[in-house]
Amino acid sequence: MYKAPGRINIIGEHTDYNDGYVLPFAIDKYIYLDIKKSDTYLFHSKNSNQEISLKNLMKTDTWADYIIGVILELEKRAGKIPPFKFYIDSDLPIGAGLSSSAALEIAAAYALNDILDLNLSLKDLALIGWKAENNFVGLNCGIMDQFTIALAKINHALFIDTYTQKHELIPLDLKDYNFYIIDSGIKHKLGNSEYNTRRNQCKKALNKLNKNSFREVAYEDLKNLNGLLFNRVKHILDENKRVLKTIEALKNNNIELIGNYLFESHKSLKELYEVSCEEIDFIVDFLKDKVLGARIVGGGFGGSVLVLSKSNEFEMLINELKFKYKNKYNIDLSYFKVKTSNGVEYFEEDMNI
């Protein structure tokens, strides 16, 4: 069986599709995949007890499209891929901004590469997953999620320069602090469409500045923008700086600084990039002055909050937050402590299918 982790991005949000910097790591929550040869294509989810059977590959507008897209991209590289049965299980929260879709893509790409002896590298598989999501699923994402899930190592963050695709493992030693994820329970339907809208706005800003890439954009260029486009570009420039400052803080064991950068990032994502929502802001506002740092993670408009806190401090306040959140939104908050993980891998266990 194969497993691919979810990912958390410490900082660098909405920079990956803008030729920017990101600093994610893989977490110990996984998509599990068992795969067997077949006469037809079959996709079965143990979590939802949903099964999709196809004689020919086509769009289904379901989670199966992430696997179908990968198969089609692999065929461009390796020729015809025979039919398989794909059995999926997961303890990775879906729709929580933890990249469950990319985990499914990379698990499928890795499994097919292994079984069919395609001899593709992990970076190749990451790019195949990224192309599947862009070309077939239709979400114009950057490379961060797929690169992290393919290339991550335990006890490290992965610094990715999305412009050059160069990456560097950064030791992740948080001293007395831990990362937590709080799932808001909110999954606003406008997320995907607004995500693509933000991407188009950034392209519009580049065109207005007569630039080919955000790597050519400097703070002095902001004087040529105003309103919405000014806000979008300023977020990208500021967020790239925060990624580099966070790496420096990690290397200097200055964890306290990272908390400030997380709160700064959330403020920017809320006010300049406008991808937060009322429920997420409620959580982050509650956490101010109570934890070291917190911010929205993922594409936005719901999903999860990343929290950096000492364990005893977080455990003392989470019940009060859960109570107030339930009282205001009638939603039960869930949370878990984040541990780092290796990227996609095969392991000796059967799904009993």
Residue pairs with C-beta under 8 A, 6 or more apart in sequence:
1 32
1 33
1 34
1 346
1 347
1 348
1 349
1 350
1 351
2 32
2 33
2 34
2 35
2 107
2 110
2 111
2 114
2 344
2 345
2 346
2 347
3 30
3 31
3 32
3 33
3 107
3 344
3 345
3 347
4 30
4 31
4 33
4 103
4 104
4 106
4 107
4 110
4 149
4 343
4 344
5 26
5 27
5 28
5 29
5 30
5 92
5 103
5 149
5 152
5 341
5 342
5 343
5 344
6 26
6 27
6 29
6 30
6 31
6 92
6 93
6 98
6 99
6 100
6 103
6 149
7 24
7 25
7 26
7 27
7 98
7 99
7 102
7 103
7 144
7 145
7 148
7 149
7 152
8 24
8 25
8 27
8 98
8 179
8 181
8 297
8 306
8 338
9 22
9 23
9 24
9 144
9 148
9 297
9 298
9 306
10 23
10 24
10 25
10 157
10 179
10 246
10 258
10 262
10 306
11 22
11 23
11 239
11 242
11 243
11 246
11 258
11 261
11 262
11 265
11 295
12 20
12 21
12 22
12 23
12 24
12 144
12 239
12 240
12 242
12 243
13 239
13 265
13 269
13 273
13 275
13 295
13 296
13 297
13 298
14 198
14 235
14 236
14 239
14 269
14 273
14 275
14 300
15 21
15 22
15 142
15 162
15 236
15 239
15 240
15 243
16 22
16 141
16 142
16 143
16 144
16 160
16 162
17 140
17 141
17 142
17 162
17 199
17 202
18 142
18 162
18 202
18 214
18 236
19 162
19 163
19 213
19 214
19 215
20 162
20 163
20 214
20 236
20 239
20 240
20 243
21 159
21 160
21 161
21 162
21 240
21 243
21 244
22 142
22 144
22 159
22 160
22 162
22 243
23 157
23 158
23 159
23 160
23 170
23 243
23 246
23 247
24 144
24 145
24 148
24 152
24 157
24 158
24 160
25 148
25 152
25 156
25 157
25 158
25 172
25 340
25 341
26 148
26 149
26 152
26 154
26 158
26 340
26 341
26 342
26 343
27 98
27 181
27 338
27 339
27 340
27 341
28 338
28 339
28 340
28 341
29 91
29 92
29 93
29 98
29 336
30 90
30 91
30 92
30 103
30 341
31 88
31 89
31 90
31 92
31 100
31 103
31 104
31 107
32 88
32 89
32 90
32 107
32 351
33 86
33 87
33 88
33 104
33 107
33 108
33 111
34 86
34 87
34 350
34 351
34 353
35 84
35 85
35 86
35 87
35 108
35 111
35 112
35 115
36 84
36 85
36 87
36 353
37 82
37 83
37 84
37 85
38 83
38 84
38 85
39 83
40 53
40 54
40 55
40 83
41 53
41 54
41 55
41 56
41 57
41 68
41 83
41 84
41 85
42 51
42 52
42 53
42 54
42 83
42 84
42 85
42 86
43 51
43 52
43 53
43 54
43 62
43 63
43 64
43 67
43 85
43 86
43 88
44 50
44 51
44 52
44 85
44 86
44 87
44 88
44 353
45 51
45 63
45 88
45 89
46 87
46 88
46 89
46 90
46 351
47 88
47 89
47 90
47 94
50 62
52 60
52 62
52 64
54 60
54 68
57 68
57 71
57 72
58 68
59 65
59 68
59 136
60 68
63 88
63 101
63 104
64 86
65 136
65 137
66 101
66 104
66 105
66 108
66 132
66 133
66 137
67 86
67 104
67 105
67 108
68 136
69 105
69 131
69 132
69 133
69 135
69 136
69 137
70 105
70 108
70 109
70 112
70 128
70 129
70 132
71 81
71 108
71 112
72 132
72 135
72 136
73 128
73 129
73 131
73 132
73 135
73 136
74 81
74 109
74 112
74 113
74 118
74 128
75 81
77 118
77 120
77 124
77 128
78 116
78 118
78 120
81 112
81 116
84 112
84 115
86 108
87 351
87 353
88 104
89 351
90 100
92 98
92 100
92 103
93 100
93 183
93 304
93 334
94 100
95 187
95 302
95 303
96 181
96 183
96 298
96 303
96 304
97 296
97 297
97 298
97 299
97 300
97 302
97 303
97 304
98 181
98 297
98 298
98 304
99 145
99 148
99 149
99 298
101 133
101 137
101 139
101 145
102 129
102 133
102 141
102 145
102 146
102 148
102 149
103 149
105 128
105 129
105 132
105 133
105 146
106 125
106 126
106 129
106 146
106 149
106 150
106 343
106 344
107 344
109 120
109 125
109 128
109 129
109 132
110 125
110 150
110 344
110 345
110 346
111 346
112 118
113 119
113 120
113 125
114 346
120 128
122 150
122 151
122 343
122 344
123 147
123 150
123 151
123 165
125 146
125 150
125 344
126 143
126 146
126 147
126 149
126 150
126 151
127 143
127 146
129 146
129 149
129 150
130 141
130 142
130 143
130 145
130 146
130 147
133 139
133 141
133 146
134 140
134 141
139 192
139 195
139 196
140 195
140 196
140 199
141 195
142 162
143 160
143 162
143 165
144 160
144 162
147 158
147 160
147 165
147 167
148 158
148 160
148 343
149 343
149 344
150 343
150 344
151 158
151 167
151 343
152 158
152 340
152 341
152 342
152 343
153 169
153 342
153 343
154 340
154 341
154 342
155 171
155 172
155 173
155 340
156 169
156 170
156 171
156 172
156 340
157 169
157 170
157 172
157 250
158 167
158 168
158 169
158 170
159 167
159 168
159 169
159 170
159 243
159 247
160 166
160 167
161 167
163 213
163 215
170 247
170 250
170 251
171 250
172 250
172 340
173 250
173 253
174 255
174 308
175 253
175 255
176 310
177 255
177 292
177 308
177 309
177 310
178 308
178 309
178 310
178 311
178 314
178 337
178 338
179 306
179 307
179 308
179 337
179 338
180 306
180 307
180 308
180 309
180 314
180 335
180 336
180 337
180 338
181 297
181 304
181 305
181 306
181 307
181 335
181 336
181 338
182 283
182 304
182 305
182 307
182 318
182 321
182 333
182 334
182 335
183 303
183 304
183 333
183 334
183 335
184 279
184 280
184 283
184 302
184 303
184 304
184 305
184 331
184 333
185 279
185 329
185 331
185 332
185 333
185 334
186 277
186 279
186 280
186 301
186 302
186 303
186 331
187 302
187 303
188 277
188 301
188 302
190 301
191 299
191 300
191 301
191 302
191 303
192 299
194 275
194 300
194 301
195 275
195 299
195 300
198 232
198 273
198 275
201 228
201 229
201 232
202 214
202 232
202 233
202 236
204 229
205 225
205 229
205 232
205 233
206 212
206 213
206 214
206 217
208 224
208 225
208 229
209 217
209 221
209 224
209 225
209 233
211 217
211 221
214 233
214 236
214 237
214 240
217 233
217 236
217 237
218 237
219 237
221 233
222 230
222 233
222 234
222 237
225 233
231 271
231 272
231 273
231 274
232 272
232 273
234 268
234 272
235 268
235 269
235 272
235 273
238 264
238 268
238 272
239 265
239 268
242 261
242 264
242 265
245 257
245 261
246 257
246 258
246 261
249 255
249 257
249 258
249 261
250 258
255 292
255 308
256 292
258 292
258 293
258 308
259 291
259 292
259 293
259 308
260 293
261 293
262 292
262 293
262 294
262 295
262 306
262 308
263 284
263 288
263 293
263 294
263 295
265 295
266 276
266 284
266 294
266 295
266 296
269 275
269 276
269 295
269 296
269 300
270 276
270 281
270 296
273 300
275 296
275 299
275 300
275 301
276 284
276 296
276 300
276 301
277 300
277 301
277 302
279 302
279 325
279 329
279 331
280 296
280 302
280 303
280 305
282 325
282 328
282 329
283 294
283 305
283 321
283 325
283 333
284 294
284 295
284 296
284 305
286 321
286 324
287 294
287 305
287 307
287 317
287 321
288 294
290 309
290 313
290 317
291 307
291 308
291 309
291 313
291 314
291 317
292 308
292 309
292 310
293 307
293 308
293 309
294 305
294 306
294 307
294 308
295 305
295 306
296 303
296 304
296 305
296 306
297 303
297 304
297 305
297 306
298 304
306 338
307 314
311 337
318 333
318 335
321 333
322 332
322 333
325 331
325 333
326 332
326 333
